[in-house]
Amino acid sequence: MIEEILITARHNPKIDPILGIWTWEISVYLFLGGLTAGIIFFVALMNLLEKNDTYNFSANRLALWAPIVLSIGMTTLFLDLEHKLYVFRFYTTLEPTSPMSWGAWVLIIIYPISILQILSTFRVGYPVLSGWLEKIPFASKLVDLSERYIKVISWIAIPSAIALGIYTGVLLSAFNARPFWNTGLLGPLFLISGMSTAAAFTVLFARSHEERRLFTRYDLGLIGIEIILVVLLLINLATGTEQQLKALEFLTTGGGYAVAFWGAFFFMGLIVPLFVEFIDLVQENRTLAILGPLLVLLGGYMLRHITVNLGQETSWQNYGTEYSVEALERVNKIYKHGLN
Amino acid sequence: MTIRYAMVIDTRTCIGCGDCVVACKTENKTPVGLNRDWVVEATRGKWPNVRTEFRSERCNHCSNATCVTLCPTGASHYWRDTNIVLVEANKCTGCKACIAACPYDARLIMHPDGYIDKCTFCHHRVERGDDPACVSSCPTQCMHFGILDDAGSKVSQLLKTRNYKALMTETGNEPNVYYLT
């Protein structure tokens, strides 16, 4: 038997008794970051394939969503910072060993790329808005330039989108102190999941029947790859170190994440949409065409939510503690007001 | 890194009184509810063959500190070419990556300001040639502090002559707080 207990007061907020430094703000940011990566990737792909006429939403209109979605994500990321006024410090250095530092700079690169993608497709995608925009001096010249270099923009956008998508996973996998995160599979898993959510997003909002079918097919392929990556992740944990085996217990018998992981993520977020989207392709049912993508988006968020929370519960150490905040408060009360 | 400072703590003479924790709070004026060091009582075996050790724990000032490598702004850094890990408050965004990166959970969020705080090995005292507050206040003198690479230092001598361990060396962080067993 080994029993290790803390015998002096230690109740550092968000660290004891279980690490809880990152909550919904980070899960939402990772989800929206992945979605943005997928959006930018598909916009670039459709423009490289010159599908502007056939697939109007993804080629011409989808680009506008990337900075909106990313900005919401970056807002929640900002909300998570404890020392908010110093946020500019991300951009006074590049720390080569820190994925978070690389990510901060990738986000800065993503914005101009995303704006150029919007400009290069604005006239076709949003003719009314484009009319207003071109009243601004030089705006029409900028749109002309973006349209001329649309292929170059797309070729730069693809690796940038992949970098953004992978970074959202590598950000977590770099922490060897948290055994559940410490696997190289998180990068590709988050990338594929992000692309899958972007495909689902397109299926939800595209008006063209052919376009919805194409992106449903893309999504089916991406869900298939995601399932393989999830299985590989589980194999990796099951054949890992003692700490990783303990992390796996959270997903199986020993932890409170089994229902969320298997029910909300794996079954409702991957398996059910796989069948629903397949049936939709064969039978063309409008209800299923909405249900499938919605479940994919829900599954995408659940993956981040579970990963962020569970990762923090897995640790190299788990001290028992007899220190109680409530007991201390009672003592304080007696000290201040007496026994009455 | 040219100078490696180490702390050597004798678990055979530590009585778990917690004076080191009080000394740290007094010296560094850490706010109520926050602690940079703590004491663990570890019991192993099955009765009647049980053995208990007390360990005064804190940041291990690792030679390969993941909190330093993963900090996105360079706020977590090594002090003056030593292994003493410090946080520069005006570079810290409070992103908490260093907290996630520390396998010892030795960092804390400074309230109400929001920057990240931790044990500094009392570098302001070390600079003057004094021991950290926890070491100098220990009533059983079970804590020792010094330069690891100096063969004549007390810490080097103790590690040469006694059995010792460091915590979770398998993380690869190369901790510099040692426990004599």
Interface residues (C-beta under 8 A of the other chain):
Chain A: M1 I2 E3 E4 I5 L6 I7 T8 A9 R10 H11 N12 P13 K14 I15 D16 L19 I21 W22 D80 L81 E82 H83 K84 Y86 V87 R89 F90 T92 T93 E95 T97 S98 P99 M100 S101 G103 A104 A174 F175 N176 A177 R178 Q312 S315 W316 Q317 Y319
Chain B: G16 G18 V21 G33 L34 N35 W38 V39 V40 E41 A42 T43 R44 G45 K46 F54 T66 T69 L70 C71 P72 T73 G74 A75 A89 N90 K91 C92 T93 G94 C95 K96 A97 I99 A100 A101 C102 P103 Y104 D105 R107 L108 I109 H111 D113 G114 Y115 I116 M168 T171 G172
